[in-house]
Amino acid sequence: MTKRLATYLADGIYDLLEEWATQERRSISSLAAFLLEKAVREHQEQRQIPKPPPPSDEQQGRWE
């Protein structure tokens, strides 16, 4: 099921999206949905990469 989202954009951003959408022969809404989906997927991929553990004292060259 799809959902609707209403948002406000600055005139300049809207104009740039409109130009981009025209170049790709698609609607502004379609382009905006594509870009939002892409950004969310990239964000999810970044969150799933586990952070490495902090270096131990030995790895930092600290020998006690």
Backbone atoms as SQL, in Angstrom:
CREATE TABLE atoms (id INTEGER PRIMARY KEY, chain TEXT, resi INTEGER, resn TEXT, atom TEXT, x REAL, y REAL, z REAL);
INSERT INTO atoms VALUES
  (1, 'A', 1, 'MET', 'N', 0.836, -1.174, 0.000),
  (2, 'A', 1, 'MET', 'CA', 0.000, 0.000, 0.000),
  (3, 'A', 1, 'MET', 'C', 0.886, 1.244, 0.000),
  (4, 'A', 2, 'THR', 'N', 0.536, 2.227, -0.753),
  (5, 'A', 2, 'THR', 'CA', 1.301, 3.464, -0.781),
  (6, 'A', 2, 'THR', 'C', 0.653, 4.499, 0.122),
  (7, 'A', 3, 'LYS', 'N', 1.446, 5.433, 0.566),
  (8, 'A', 3, 'LYS', 'CA', 0.987, 6.522, 1.438),
  (9, 'A', 3, 'LYS', 'C', 1.240, 7.852, 0.752),
  (10, 'A', 4, 'ARG', 'N', 0.483, 8.836, 1.145),
  (11, 'A', 4, 'ARG', 'CA', 0.679, 10.194, 0.630),
  (12, 'A', 4, 'ARG', 'C', 1.463, 11.005, 1.640),
  (13, 'A', 5, 'LEU', 'N', 2.241, 11.935, 1.124),
  (14, 'A', 5, 'LEU', 'CA', 3.021, 12.828, 1.961),
  (15, 'A', 5, 'LEU', 'C', 2.950, 14.218, 1.350),
  (16, 'A', 6, 'ALA', 'N', 2.585, 15.174, 2.141),
  (17, 'A', 6, 'ALA', 'CA', 2.580, 16.567, 1.676),
  (18, 'A', 6, 'ALA', 'C', 3.731, 17.292, 2.364),
  (19, 'A', 7, 'THR', 'N', 4.405, 18.132, 1.631),
  (20, 'A', 7, 'THR', 'CA', 5.526, 18.868, 2.207),
  (21, 'A', 7, 'THR', 'C', 5.634, 20.236, 1.553),
  (22, 'A', 8, 'TYR', 'N', 6.422, 21.082, 2.135),
  (23, 'A', 8, 'TYR', 'CA', 6.669, 22.408, 1.597),
  (24, 'A', 8, 'TYR', 'C', 8.123, 22.490, 1.186),
  (25, 'A', 9, 'LEU', 'N', 8.381, 23.100, 0.037),
  (26, 'A', 9, 'LEU', 'CA', 9.736, 23.276, -0.470),
  (27, 'A', 9, 'LEU', 'C', 9.969, 24.743, -0.792),
  (28, 'A', 10, 'ALA', 'N', 11.188, 25.158, -0.610),
  (29, 'A', 10, 'ALA', 'CA', 11.556, 26.512, -1.024),
  (30, 'A', 10, 'ALA', 'C', 11.402, 26.601, -2.539),
  (31, 'A', 11, 'ASP', 'N', 11.065, 27.785, -3.022),
  (32, 'A', 11, 'ASP', 'CA', 10.851, 27.978, -4.461),
  (33, 'A', 11, 'ASP', 'C', 12.029, 27.481, -5.285),
  (34, 'A', 12, 'GLY', 'N', 13.229, 27.792, -4.852),
  (35, 'A', 12, 'GLY', 'CA', 14.419, 27.393, -5.605),
  (36, 'A', 12, 'GLY', 'C', 14.564, 25.886, -5.713),
  (37, 'A', 13, 'ILE', 'N', 14.291, 25.186, -4.625),
  (38, 'A', 13, 'ILE', 'CA', 14.382, 23.723, -4.641),
  (39, 'A', 13, 'ILE', 'C', 13.303, 23.143, -5.535),
  (40, 'A', 14, 'TYR', 'N', 12.102, 23.679, -5.446),
  (41, 'A', 14, 'TYR', 'CA', 11.020, 23.200, -6.299),
  (42, 'A', 14, 'TYR', 'C', 11.375, 23.393, -7.766),
  (43, 'A', 15, 'ASP', 'N', 11.911, 24.557, -8.085),
  (44, 'A', 15, 'ASP', 'CA', 12.288, 24.842, -9.477),
  (45, 'A', 15, 'ASP', 'C', 13.345, 23.865, -9.981),
  (46, 'A', 16, 'LEU', 'N', 14.317, 23.554, -9.128),
  (47, 'A', 16, 'LEU', 'CA', 15.356, 22.600, -9.517),
  (48, 'A', 16, 'LEU', 'C', 14.775, 21.196, -9.709),
  (49, 'A', 17, 'LEU', 'N', 13.878, 20.800, -8.813),
  (50, 'A', 17, 'LEU', 'CA', 13.224, 19.498, -8.968),
  (51, 'A', 17, 'LEU', 'C', 12.387, 19.446, -10.242),
  (52, 'A', 18, 'GLU', 'N', 11.707, 20.543, -10.522),
  (53, 'A', 18, 'GLU', 'CA', 10.884, 20.606, -11.726),
  (54, 'A', 18, 'GLU', 'C', 11.742, 20.460, -12.985),
  (55, 'A', 19, 'GLU', 'N', 12.871, 21.134, -12.995),
  (56, 'A', 19, 'GLU', 'CA', 13.786, 21.043, -14.142),
  (57, 'A', 19, 'GLU', 'C', 14.322, 19.615, -14.287),
  (58, 'A', 20, 'TRP', 'N', 14.728, 19.038, -13.174),
  (59, 'A', 20, 'TRP', 'CA', 15.257, 17.672, -13.176),
  (60, 'A', 20, 'TRP', 'C', 14.195, 16.686, -13.665),
  (61, 'A', 21, 'ALA', 'N', 12.989, 16.816, -13.142),
  (62, 'A', 21, 'ALA', 'CA', 11.902, 15.921, -13.538),
  (63, 'A', 21, 'ALA', 'C', 11.608, 16.059, -15.030),
  (64, 'A', 22, 'THR', 'N', 11.625, 17.262, -15.528),
  (65, 'A', 22, 'THR', 'CA', 11.387, 17.490, -16.960),
  (66, 'A', 22, 'THR', 'C', 12.457, 16.805, -17.790),
  (67, 'A', 23, 'GLN', 'N', 13.710, 16.924, -17.366),
  (68, 'A', 23, 'GLN', 'CA', 14.812, 16.287, -18.092),
  (69, 'A', 23, 'GLN', 'C', 14.634, 14.777, -18.139),
  (70, 'A', 24, 'GLU', 'N', 14.089, 14.203, -17.085),
  (71, 'A', 24, 'GLU', 'CA', 13.903, 12.751, -17.011),
  (72, 'A', 24, 'GLU', 'C', 12.520, 12.311, -17.489),
  (73, 'A', 25, 'ARG', 'N', 11.738, 13.273, -17.954),
  (74, 'A', 25, 'ARG', 'CA', 10.375, 13.003, -18.449),
  (75, 'A', 25, 'ARG', 'C', 9.539, 12.247, -17.418),
  (76, 'A', 26, 'ARG', 'N', 9.530, 12.783, -16.214),
  (77, 'A', 26, 'ARG', 'CA', 8.713, 12.206, -15.155),
  (78, 'A', 26, 'ARG', 'C', 8.102, 13.341, -14.346),
  (79, 'A', 27, 'SER', 'N', 7.153, 13.020, -13.522),
  (80, 'A', 27, 'SER', 'CA', 6.520, 14.056, -12.704),
  (81, 'A', 27, 'SER', 'C', 7.441, 14.436, -11.544),
  (82, 'A', 28, 'ILE', 'N', 7.193, 15.606, -10.997),
  (83, 'A', 28, 'ILE', 'CA', 7.955, 16.042, -9.822),
  (84, 'A', 28, 'ILE', 'C', 7.679, 15.081, -8.666),
  (85, 'A', 29, 'SER', 'N', 6.430, 14.675, -8.533),
  (86, 'A', 29, 'SER', 'CA', 6.059, 13.751, -7.464),
  (87, 'A', 29, 'SER', 'C', 6.802, 12.425, -7.590),
  (88, 'A', 30, 'SER', 'N', 6.884, 11.912, -8.798),
  (89, 'A', 30, 'SER', 'CA', 7.588, 10.652, -9.029),
  (90, 'A', 30, 'SER', 'C', 9.072, 10.790, -8.709),
  (91, 'A', 31, 'LEU', 'N', 9.673, 11.882, -9.134),
  (92, 'A', 31, 'LEU', 'CA', 11.095, 12.115, -8.854),
  (93, 'A', 31, 'LEU', 'C', 11.321, 12.258, -7.353),
  (94, 'A', 32, 'ALA', 'N', 10.470, 13.026, -6.686),
  (95, 'A', 32, 'ALA', 'CA', 10.617, 13.232, -5.243),
  (96, 'A', 32, 'ALA', 'C', 10.477, 11.907, -4.491),
  (97, 'A', 33, 'ALA', 'N', 9.510, 11.074, -4.884),
  (98, 'A', 33, 'ALA', 'CA', 9.331, 9.770, -4.236),
  (99, 'A', 33, 'ALA', 'C', 10.565, 8.902, -4.448),
  (100, 'A', 34, 'PHE', 'N', 11.114, 8.910, -5.663),
  (101, 'A', 34, 'PHE', 'CA', 12.319, 8.134, -5.958),
  (102, 'A', 34, 'PHE', 'C', 13.489, 8.599, -5.084),
  (103, 'A', 35, 'LEU', 'N', 13.679, 9.910, -5.004),
  (104, 'A', 35, 'LEU', 'CA', 14.800, 10.444, -4.232),
  (105, 'A', 35, 'LEU', 'C', 14.652, 10.162, -2.743),
  (106, 'A', 36, 'LEU', 'N', 13.441, 10.277, -2.223),
  (107, 'A', 36, 'LEU', 'CA', 13.212, 9.965, -0.809),
  (108, 'A', 36, 'LEU', 'C', 13.468, 8.492, -0.515),
  (109, 'A', 37, 'GLU', 'N', 12.977, 7.629, -1.388),
  (110, 'A', 37, 'GLU', 'CA', 13.190, 6.193, -1.194),
  (111, 'A', 37, 'GLU', 'C', 14.677, 5.855, -1.237),
  (112, 'A', 38, 'LYS', 'N', 15.381, 6.448, -2.188),
  (113, 'A', 38, 'LYS', 'CA', 16.821, 6.205, -2.302),
  (114, 'A', 38, 'LYS', 'C', 17.558, 6.663, -1.043),
  (115, 'A', 39, 'ALA', 'N', 17.211, 7.833, -0.541),
  (116, 'A', 39, 'ALA', 'CA', 17.861, 8.366, 0.666),
  (117, 'A', 39, 'ALA', 'C', 17.587, 7.478, 1.872),
  (118, 'A', 40, 'VAL', 'N', 16.356, 6.996, 2.003),
  (119, 'A', 40, 'VAL', 'CA', 16.005, 6.134, 3.139),
  (120, 'A', 40, 'VAL', 'C', 16.755, 4.811, 3.048),
  (121, 'A', 41, 'ARG', 'N', 16.827, 4.234, 1.860),
  (122, 'A', 41, 'ARG', 'CA', 17.549, 2.961, 1.699),
  (123, 'A', 41, 'ARG', 'C', 19.039, 3.138, 2.018),
  (124, 'A', 42, 'GLU', 'N', 19.641, 4.225, 1.560),
  (125, 'A', 42, 'GLU', 'CA', 21.053, 4.478, 1.861),
  (126, 'A', 42, 'GLU', 'C', 21.262, 4.670, 3.350),
  (127, 'A', 43, 'HIS', 'N', 20.342, 5.361, 3.990),
  (128, 'A', 43, 'HIS', 'CA', 20.436, 5.567, 5.438),
  (129, 'A', 43, 'HIS', 'C', 20.355, 4.229, 6.176),
  (130, 'A', 44, 'GLN', 'N', 19.438, 3.367, 5.747),
  (131, 'A', 44, 'GLN', 'CA', 19.303, 2.046, 6.360),
  (132, 'A', 44, 'GLN', 'C', 20.571, 1.224, 6.180),
  (133, 'A', 45, 'GLU', 'N', 21.165, 1.271, 4.997),
  (134, 'A', 45, 'GLU', 'CA', 22.400, 0.515, 4.744),
  (135, 'A', 45, 'GLU', 'C', 23.520, 1.010, 5.647),
  (136, 'A', 46, 'GLN', 'N', 23.613, 2.311, 5.835),
  (137, 'A', 46, 'GLN', 'CA', 24.663, 2.863, 6.698),
  (138, 'A', 46, 'GLN', 'C', 24.459, 2.437, 8.144),
  (139, 'A', 47, 'ARG', 'N', 23.226, 2.355, 8.585),
  (140, 'A', 47, 'ARG', 'CA', 22.939, 1.976, 9.968),
  (141, 'A', 47, 'ARG', 'C', 23.217, 0.503, 10.224),
  (142, 'A', 48, 'GLN', 'N', 23.164, -0.330, 9.200),
  (143, 'A', 48, 'GLN', 'CA', 23.342, -1.767, 9.393),
  (144, 'A', 48, 'GLN', 'C', 24.801, -2.179, 9.400),
  (145, 'A', 49, 'ILE', 'N', 25.687, -1.299, 9.019),
  (146, 'A', 49, 'ILE', 'CA', 27.112, -1.618, 9.057),
  (147, 'A', 49, 'ILE', 'C', 27.561, -1.504, 10.514),
  (148, 'A', 50, 'PRO', 'N', 27.954, -2.620, 11.116),
  (149, 'A', 50, 'PRO', 'CA', 28.344, -2.545, 12.523),
  (150, 'A', 50, 'PRO', 'C', 29.602, -1.696, 12.701),
  (151, 'A', 51, 'LYS', 'N', 29.586, -0.927, 13.761),
  (152, 'A', 51, 'LYS', 'CA', 30.754, -0.110, 14.064),
  (153, 'A', 51, 'LYS', 'C', 31.837, -1.011, 14.651),
  (154, 'A', 52, 'PRO', 'N', 33.079, -0.784, 14.255),
  (155, 'A', 52, 'PRO', 'CA', 34.149, -1.609, 14.831),
  (156, 'A', 52, 'PRO', 'C', 34.317, -1.295, 16.311),
  (157, 'A', 53, 'PRO', 'N', 34.743, -2.274, 17.086),
  (158, 'A', 53, 'PRO', 'CA', 34.943, -2.012, 18.520),
  (159, 'A', 53, 'PRO', 'C', 36.091, -1.021, 18.695),
  (160, 'A', 54, 'PRO', 'N', 36.084, -0.305, 19.799),
  (161, 'A', 54, 'PRO', 'CA', 37.192, 0.629, 20.029),
  (162, 'A', 54, 'PRO', 'C', 38.498, -0.132, 20.153),
  (163, 'A', 55, 'PRO', 'N', 39.601, 0.471, 19.723),
  (164, 'A', 55, 'PRO', 'CA', 40.883, -0.238, 19.802),
  (165, 'A', 55, 'PRO', 'C', 41.270, -0.505, 21.247),
  (166, 'A', 56, 'SER', 'N', 41.888, -1.658, 21.442),
  (167, 'A', 56, 'SER', 'CA', 42.366, -1.983, 22.786),
  (168, 'A', 56, 'SER', 'C', 43.610, -1.161, 23.076),
  (169, 'A', 57, 'ASP', 'N', 44.027, -1.174, 24.329),
  (170, 'A', 57, 'ASP', 'CA', 45.252, -0.452, 24.695),
  (171, 'A', 57, 'ASP', 'C', 46.440, -0.971, 23.896),
  (172, 'A', 58, 'GLU', 'N', 46.460, -2.282, 23.656),
  (173, 'A', 58, 'GLU', 'CA', 47.557, -2.883, 22.911),
  (174, 'A', 58, 'GLU', 'C', 47.593, -2.351, 21.470),
  (175, 'A', 59, 'GLN', 'N', 46.424, -2.224, 20.849),
  (176, 'A', 59, 'GLN', 'CA', 46.352, -1.730, 19.473),
  (177, 'A', 59, 'GLN', 'C', 46.746, -0.262, 19.377),
  (178, 'A', 60, 'GLN', 'N', 46.553, 0.485, 20.462),
  (179, 'A', 60, 'GLN', 'CA', 46.899, 1.899, 20.448),
  (180, 'A', 60, 'GLN', 'C', 48.369, 2.113, 20.799),
  (181, 'A', 61, 'GLY', 'N', 49.089, 1.029, 21.033),
  (182, 'A', 61, 'GLY', 'CA', 50.496, 1.161, 21.379),
  (183, 'A', 61, 'GLY', 'C', 50.736, 1.448, 22.837),
  (184, 'A', 62, 'ARG', 'N', 49.726, 1.245, 23.649),
  (185, 'A', 62, 'ARG', 'CA', 49.864, 1.477, 25.096),
  (186, 'A', 62, 'ARG', 'C', 50.060, 0.136, 25.792),
  (187, 'A', 63, 'TRP', 'N', 51.186, -0.051, 26.323),
  (188, 'A', 63, 'TRP', 'CA', 51.476, -1.268, 27.048),
  (189, 'A', 63, 'TRP', 'C', 51.592, -0.921, 28.520),
  (190, 'A', 64, 'GLU', 'N', 50.781, -1.543, 29.287),
  (191, 'A', 64, 'GLU', 'CA', 50.802, -1.249, 30.733),
  (192, 'A', 64, 'GLU', 'C', 51.320, -2.420, 31.501);
